[in-house]
Amino acid sequence: MVDLTTKYLGMTLKNPLIASSSPLTGNLDDIKRLEDSGIAAVVLQSIFEEQINHEMHEIDHFLFRKTNAFSEATEFFPIDEDFDHIRPDEYLNNIQKITESVDIPVIGSLNGVSEGGWISYANKLQDVGVDAIELNVTYIPTEVNLNPREVEDMYVSTVKDLKEHIKVPLNLKMNYCFSNPAFMAKRFQDVGANGLSIFDNPALVDIDLENLTTITRINMTSSSNLSETLRWCAILYNQLSVDLCANTGIHSGEDVLKALMSGAKATSFTSVLLQKGISEIGKMLMYIKNWMIEKEYESISQMIGSISLKHTDNPSVFERNSYMQALTTYRY
Ligand SMILES: Cc1cc2nc3c(=O)[nH]c(=O)nc-3n(C[C@H](O)[C@H](O)[C@H](O)COP(=O)(O)O)c2cc1C
């Protein structure tokens, strides 16, 4: 028998497979199906700062830093029929039903960028029984005069503020668009993040040539998107004590094994479930078990970080050499 359990955010998960935030984790029926299929935990579909603030009539928003006038800001604010289809109180009732009905850990998900009243909503999530809270900070700086340090400080103070409001563990779904993501990961750890999801996967931007408008589309991944996930888990493991969750490009049992070896304690995914169905969970678990038996691994914990950069004296030189080698040894 192999031991598939892993410790993540202070919880013992029965295996390292987590369903990440998506419409599939927004309703009880699907979450029960995920549980029955063997998933170890779910991250709920996010509630957005804009949805919470809309209810609180609050517009103290980092996004509106240049639009001082309240009226100007409200013009941009998402309106009910376009966006605000989830009411914060309904959302809480729904979560309470979910936490009361399933046995696996349920991780609440907040998506926002600023300090402000919406953060206190995290308390309400705790009160309806979530086991941890994930924060997704998705902010795309568009001003040429905005100092990157100011953006980084905004991220850090949002994480710190949220951490001060909650008792349950905090997971940050991290963005990779920093000059030094490792430095930011350390800053997030220092202000209390218990886990980091490596990384969030941004939506795609395109142009509709018929209607001459921009389009923002969901970015479905494949295993080919796993590379940055592996790279950064391998870099961060051993430098930080925070738990790492490999989040983008996990599509198979092989991907899960690679992520664990690079230093992740758990993996979370959604594209594969939306594209191929939740029966993939059973196949992934079967592959992992068989592989472990074949390679004589007894437990997941033996595997975590075994192929990270912990044995490398200078990871930057290692990264640079590997990059050079890949480019210069290509034969056509
Ligand atoms: C349809 C869809 C909806 C999503 N909704 C959310 C969301 O509400 N909150 C969030 O933090 N991430 C959301 N995500 C991002 C996923 O949780 C995940 O981080 C991302 O898709 C990368 O994982 P993957 O490679 O398995 O797709 C969504 C992704 C998809 C495809």
The ligand as a Gaussian input file, in Angstrom:
#p B3LYP/6-31G(d) Opt

LIG

0 1
 C      -13.643000      28.506000     -16.529000
 C      -12.643000      28.906000     -15.479000
 C      -13.063000      29.666000     -14.388000
 C      -12.152000      30.042000     -13.402000
 N      -12.587000      30.766000     -12.323000
 C      -11.694000      31.117000     -11.358000
 C      -12.113000      31.835000     -10.219000
 O      -13.297000      32.121000     -10.005000
 N      -11.159000      32.188000      -9.316000
 C       -9.839000      31.879000      -9.467000
 O       -9.020000      32.195000      -8.603000
 N       -9.418000      31.164000     -10.537000
 C      -10.306000      30.789000     -11.482000
 N       -9.881000      30.079000     -12.560000
 C       -8.458000      29.708000     -12.675000
 C       -8.257000      28.244000     -12.227000
 O       -8.629000      28.069000     -10.878000
 C       -6.781000      27.805000     -12.369000
 O       -5.965000      28.567000     -11.514000
 C       -6.253000      27.971000     -13.778000
 O       -7.206000      27.580000     -14.733000
 C       -4.967000      27.136000     -13.957000
 O       -5.218000      25.762000     -13.745000
 P       -5.379000      24.747000     -14.990000
 O       -4.047000      24.698000     -15.666000
 O       -5.745000      23.445000     -14.399000
 O       -6.462000      25.309000     -15.850000
 C      -10.784000      29.679000     -13.542000
 C      -10.369000      28.919000     -14.654000
 C      -11.271000      28.529000     -15.608000
 C      -10.789000      27.702000     -16.772000

